[in-house]
Amino acid sequence: MSLPKSRLLVIGCVWPEPNSSAAGSRMLQLLQFFLAENYKITFVTTSARSEFAVDLEKMNITSEVIKMNHPSFDEMLKRISPDLVLFDRFMTEEQFGWRVDEICPEAVKILDTEDLHFLRKTRIEAFKKNIPAEEIYFDADITKREIASIYRCDLSLIISEVEMKLLQKEFNIPQNLLHYLPFLLEPISEEEKLSLPAFKNRKDFISIGNFLHEPNWNAVLYLKEKIWPLIRQELPDAKLNIYGSYPSQKIWNLHNEKEGFIVQGRAENAEIVMKNAKVCLAPIQFGAGLKGKLIQAMQCGTPSITTAIGAEGIAGALDWNGFITNQPKDFAQKAVQLYSEENLWENSAENGFRIINSRFNKEAFQHKLSERLLNLIQNIATYRQKNFIGKMLQHHQHRSTYFMAKFIEEKEKR
């Protein structure tokens, strides 16, 4: 079902890099959805263009770099006159939402949270203090900012069922402001399964993740110090290949060929390296949302071992494609077992295919989103009438942000 609106403005936090991060893949999936819905898309961001970004022009998407706190954005809004504006993470809504309200008050505002930033940030702090995150997130400034952004928008896309439940149960966010939208993936056919490398044709362990993301750096360090030495005791010839975009020197310093701990840096093609690995290791200690590396491992038929945080929101009631454990000794033992036992490996890979096909079916979720947006667009006045908290927050944000932005504009002129 095509939507009646036709012009979409996407305000990106960064340029989408689908081969660098799960966030990049998520943005690409959303752009492809709106293209299929016949939207004319303009993508803008304050970030400098990235050499690894997807070529938006080849997708018939207009793109440009914009300035923050600058009247040129207002002129662009008038020129484009979007029917729908998609904010990539709450920070872009804070920066540009009030301008959209002022110039294009009829535009429907959608927030893609990517993951709940307040949950990820407070989990990092809680991990370091060894306390539960809920002791922190209710009072954290970032929580108040992100929840306020959700209220100011007409609809927020939430990537994880766990985060949907948290927002509704703990923060009492009305259901009509939220929409569950996980990764949008094509089902894996029997032919595709058979085309993947078999157990006997694979080798080595793999860990992969964008190193600008703190949970990934922490997981690699945890592997190096706590888990990999235990695995090497049982499998002295095994190697662990560490892939990830934007590695810093502290990442390269972990490289040790004698220990089989090989830092490879950015993968030219993450899918290829995942398909040829035998087991994916992801001892994630903190984070939020859905872990793209574990989703990709399932698509590639690569069993994985992760923590409860790593597996959060992915499998539902289905069996994991490997093991879930939070203890380093058990993690290492399960890794050796999965690496060595062909039947266990094959059964685990099949579990992953089942999760992808039943939990992330692209067609089903796209249909639901299309219907939800159609209903929202046709009844936008009613939706906004019921969202008094959102109108109240919008009023106060306009006053505070407007004067700050105008002050910065004048300062820049001088």
C-alpha positions in Angstrom: 0.0 0.0 0.0 1.6 3.3 -1.1 1.4 6.3 1.2 -0.4 9.4 0.0 2.5 11.7 0.9 5.4 12.0 -1.4 8.3 14.2 0.0 10.5 12.8 2.7 13.3 14.7 4.5 15.8 12.5 6.4 18.0 14.3 8.9 20.9 12.0 9.5 23.2 11.9 12.4 25.9 10.6 10.1 26.2 9.4 6.5 24.9 5.8 6.3 27.7 3.2 6.2 26.0 -0.2 6.0 29.3 -2.1 5.9 30.6 -0.3 9.0 27.7 -0.5 11.6 24.3 -1.9 12.3 23.1 1.7 12.5 24.2 2.2 8.8 22.3 -1.0 7.8 19.2 0.2 9.6 19.2 3.6 7.8 19.7 1.9 4.5 16.7 -0.4 5.2 14.5 2.6 6.0 15.6 4.5 2.9 14.8 1.4 0.8 11.4 1.2 2.4 10.5 4.8 1.6 11.8 4.4 -1.9 9.4 1.4 -2.4 6.6 3.6 -1.0 7.3 6.1 -3.9 8.7 8.9 -1.7 11.0 11.5 -3.2 13.8 11.5 -0.6 16.3 14.2 0.5 19.0 13.1 3.0 20.9 15.8 4.9 23.4 15.7 7.8 25.8 18.0 9.5 28.5 15.4 9.2 31.3 15.5 6.6 30.8 13.1 3.8 32.4 9.7 4.5 34.4 7.6 2.0 32.6 4.5 3.2 29.0 5.9 2.9 26.5 4.3 0.6 26.1 6.2 -2.7 22.7 7.9 -2.2 22.7 9.5 -5.6 22.8 6.0 -7.2 19.6 5.3 -5.2 18.0 8.5 -6.6 18.2 10.2 -3.2 19.2 13.8 -3.1 21.8 14.6 -0.4 23.6 17.5 1.1 25.6 18.7 4.1 23.7 21.2 6.3 24.8 23.6 9.0 23.6 23.6 12.5 22.1 26.8 14.0 22.0 28.4 10.5 19.1 30.0 8.6 20.0 28.1 5.5 18.3 25.1 6.9 15.0 27.1 7.1 15.4 28.0 3.4 16.0 24.4 2.5 12.8 23.4 4.4 10.8 25.9 2.5 12.3 24.7 -0.8 11.7 21.0 -0.1 8.4 21.4 1.8 8.5 17.8 3.2 5.4 15.9 4.0 7.3 13.7 6.4 10.5 14.3 8.3 12.6 11.4 9.7 15.0 12.2 12.5 18.0 9.8 12.8 18.3 9.6 16.6 17.0 12.0 19.1 19.9 14.4 18.9 18.9 15.5 15.4 15.3 16.1 16.6 16.6 18.3 19.4 18.7 20.3 16.9 16.2 20.7 14.0 12.8 19.6 15.3 11.8 23.1 16.3 12.7 24.5 12.9 10.6 21.9 11.2 7.6 22.8 13.5 8.1 26.4 12.7 8.5 26.2 8.9 6.6 23.0 8.1 4.0 22.5 10.9 2.0 20.0 8.9 4.9 17.6 8.3 4.6 14.3 10.1 7.6 13.8 12.4 9.1 10.3 12.7 12.0 9.5 15.1 14.2 6.5 14.5 15.8 5.9 17.9 18.3 3.3 16.4 18.6 2.0 19.9 17.6 3.8 23.2 20.7 6.0 23.8 19.8 6.6 27.4 19.7 2.8 28.0 23.1 2.3 26.3 24.8 5.2 28.0 23.5 4.4 31.5 24.4 0.7 31.1 27.9 1.8 30.4 28.0 3.8 33.6 26.3 1.1 35.6 28.8 -1.5 34.3 31.7 0.6 35.5 30.0 1.2 38.9 28.8 -2.4 39.2 25.2 -1.4 39.9 21.9 -2.0 38.0 21.2 0.5 35.2 17.7 1.2 36.6 19.4 2.9 39.5 20.8 5.5 37.1 18.5 5.9 34.0 15.5 7.5 35.7 17.5 10.4 36.9 19.9 10.8 33.9 19.7 13.9 31.8 20.1 11.9 28.6 16.9 9.9 29.6 14.9 13.1 30.0 16.2 14.4 26.7 15.4 11.2 24.7 12.0 10.6 26.3 11.1 14.3 25.6 12.1 13.8 21.9 9.8 10.7 21.7 6.9 12.8 23.0 7.6 15.7 20.6 7.5 13.4 17.5 4.3 11.8 16.0 5.8 8.3 16.0 9.0 6.7 17.2 10.5 3.6 15.6 11.8 1.2 18.2 14.1 -1.6 17.1 13.8 -4.0 20.1 10.8 -5.6 21.9 12.7 -5.2 25.1 13.0 -1.4 24.6 9.3 -1.2 23.6 8.4 -2.9 26.9 10.7 -0.6 28.9 9.2 2.5 27.4 5.7 1.4 28.0 6.0 -0.2 31.4 8.7 1.9 33.1 8.1 5.3 31.5 4.4 5.0 30.6 4.9 6.1 27.0 1.5 5.7 25.2 1.5 2.9 22.7 0.3 5.1 19.9 3.6 7.0 20.0 5.7 3.9 19.4 6.1 1.4 16.6 8.2 -1.8 16.8 10.4 -2.1 13.8 13.4 -4.5 14.0 15.8 -5.1 11.1 14.0 -5.7 7.8 15.5 -8.8 6.3 14.9 -11.1 3.4 14.0 -14.7 4.4 16.8 -17.3 3.9 15.8 -20.0 1.4 16.9 -23.6 1.4 19.1 -22.9 -1.7 20.8 -20.0 0.1 21.5 -22.2 3.1 23.1 -24.9 0.9 25.3 -22.3 -0.8 26.9 -21.2 2.4 30.3 -22.7 3.4 29.9 -26.0 5.4 31.5 -26.7 8.8 34.5 -28.5 7.2 35.2 -25.6 4.9 35.4 -22.9 7.6 38.1 -22.0 10.0 38.9 -19.6 12.8 36.8 -17.5 15.2 35.6 -14.0 14.4 34.7 -10.9 16.4 33.4 -7.9 14.5 32.1 -4.4 15.3 32.6 -0.7 14.8 35.2 0.5 17.2 33.7 3.9 17.6 31.1 2.0 19.6 32.4 1.5 23.2 30.6 -1.9 23.8 32.6 -3.3 20.9 36.0 -2.1 22.2 35.1 -3.5 25.7 34.1 -6.9 24.2 37.4 -7.2 22.3 39.4 -6.3 25.4 37.4 -8.8 27.4 38.1 -11.5 24.8 41.8 -10.7 24.9 42.1 -10.8 28.7 39.6 -13.3 30.0 38.3 -15.6 27.3 40.7 -16.2 24.4 43.6 -17.5 26.7 41.1 -20.2 27.9 40.1 -21.1 24.3 43.7 -21.3 23.2 44.5 -23.8 26.0 42.1 -26.2 24.3 42.6 -25.2 20.7 46.3 -24.1 20.4 46.2 -23.7 16.6 42.9 -21.7 16.5 42.9 -18.0 15.5 40.6 -15.2 16.4 40.2 -12.6 13.7 39.2 -9.1 15.0 37.4 -7.0 12.4 36.0 -3.5 12.9 35.8 -0.1 11.3 37.7 2.9 12.7 40.2 1.0 14.9 42.4 3.2 17.2 46.0 2.5 18.2 44.8 0.8 21.4 43.0 -1.8 19.2 46.0 -2.4 17.0 48.1 -2.9 20.2 46.1 -6.0 21.0 47.4 -7.8 17.9 49.5 -10.8 18.7 50.2 -13.5 16.1 51.8 -15.9 18.6 48.6 -15.9 20.6 46.5 -16.2 17.5 44.8 -12.9 18.3 44.7 -11.2 14.9 43.5 -7.6 14.6 42.4 -7.2 10.9 40.8 -3.8 11.1 38.1 -2.8 8.7 36.6 -5.7 6.7 36.2 -4.8 3.0 33.2 -7.1 2.9 31.8 -8.0 6.4 29.5 -10.7 4.9 32.4 -12.6 3.3 34.5 -12.7 6.4 31.5 -13.8 8.5 30.6 -16.6 6.0 34.1 -18.1 6.2 34.4 -18.0 9.9 33.4 -21.0 12.0 32.2 -19.3 15.2 31.4 -15.7 16.1 32.3 -14.5 19.6 30.5 -11.5 21.1 31.0 -11.2 24.9 29.1 -7.9 25.0 29.0 -6.4 28.6 26.7 -3.5 28.0 24.7 -1.9 25.2 21.2 -1.5 23.8 19.1 -2.2 20.7 19.8 -5.2 18.4 23.4 -6.4 17.8 23.9 -6.3 14.0 26.9 -8.6 14.1 24.8 -11.4 15.7 22.0 -10.9 13.2 24.6 -11.1 10.3 26.2 -14.2 11.8 22.8 -15.9 11.6 22.3 -14.8 8.0 25.7 -16.3 7.2 25.1 -19.6 9.0 27.7 -18.8 11.5 26.9 -19.9 15.1 27.7 -17.5 17.8 28.3 -17.2 21.5 27.2 -14.0 23.3 25.9 -12.7 26.6 22.4 -11.9 27.7 22.9 -8.3 26.8 24.2 -9.3 23.3 21.2 -11.6 22.7 18.7 -9.2 24.0 15.6 -8.8 21.8 16.8 -11.0 18.9 15.5 -14.6 19.4 12.4 -14.2 21.4 11.3 -17.6 22.6 13.4 -19.4 19.9 16.6 -21.3 20.6 19.8 -19.3 20.1 22.2 -20.1 17.2 24.8 -21.3 19.7 25.1 -20.3 23.3 24.3 -17.4 25.7 26.4 -17.1 28.8 27.8 -14.3 31.0 30.7 -16.3 32.6 34.1 -16.2 30.8 35.0 -19.8 31.7 31.7 -21.2 30.4 32.0 -18.9 27.4 35.3 -20.4 26.5 34.1 -24.0 27.0 31.1 -23.4 24.9 33.2 -21.8 22.2 35.5 -24.9 22.1 32.5 -27.2 22.0 30.8 -25.3 19.1 34.0 -25.1 17.2 34.7 -28.8 17.5 31.4 -30.6 17.2 29.9 -30.6 13.7 26.4 -31.8 14.6 26.1 -29.1 17.3 27.4 -26.5 14.9 24.9 -27.5 12.1 22.0 -27.5 14.5 23.0 -24.1 15.8 23.3 -22.6 12.3 19.7 -23.9 11.6 18.5 -22.2 14.8 19.9 -18.9 13.4 18.0 -19.3 10.0 14.8 -20.0 12.0 15.3 -16.8 14.0 15.9 -14.7 10.8 12.9 -16.1 8.9 10.4 -15.9 11.8 11.5 -12.7 13.7 12.8 -10.3 11.0 10.6 -11.0 7.9 11.0 -7.8 5.8 7.7 -8.0 4.0 5.6 -8.5 7.1 7.2 -5.5 9.0 7.1 -3.2 5.9 3.4 -3.9 5.5 2.7 -3.1 9.1 4.8 0.1 9.0 3.0 1.2 5.7 -0.4 0.8 7.3 0.7 2.5 10.5 2.0 5.5 8.6 -1.1 5.7 6.4 -3.3 5.8 9.5 -1.1 8.4 11.2 -1.0 10.7 8.1 -4.8 10.5 7.7 -5.5 11.2 11.3 -2.6 13.4 12.3 -4.7 16.1 13.9 -6.4 13.6 16.2 -3.0 12.0 17.1 -1.6 15.4 18.0 -4.7 16.5 19.9 -4.2 13.5 22.3 -0.5 14.1 22.8 -0.7 17.0 25.2 2.7 16.2 26.9 4.3 16.4 23.4 2.7 19.8 22.8 3.8 21.0 26.1 7.4 19.9 25.6 7.4 21.3 22.1 6.3 24.7 23.5 9.1 24.9 26.0 11.7 23.5 23.7 10.8 26.2 21.1 11.3 28.9 23.6 14.6 27.7 24.9 16.1 26.4 21.6 14.9 29.2 19.5 16.6 31.9 21.5 19.8 29.9 21.9 19.9 29.2 18.1 19.3 32.9 17.3 22.1 33.9 19.7 24.5 31.5 17.9 23.4 32.8 14.5 24.1 36.4 15.5 27.4 35.4 17.0 28.4 33.6 13.8 27.5 36.7 11.7 29.8 38.9 13.7 
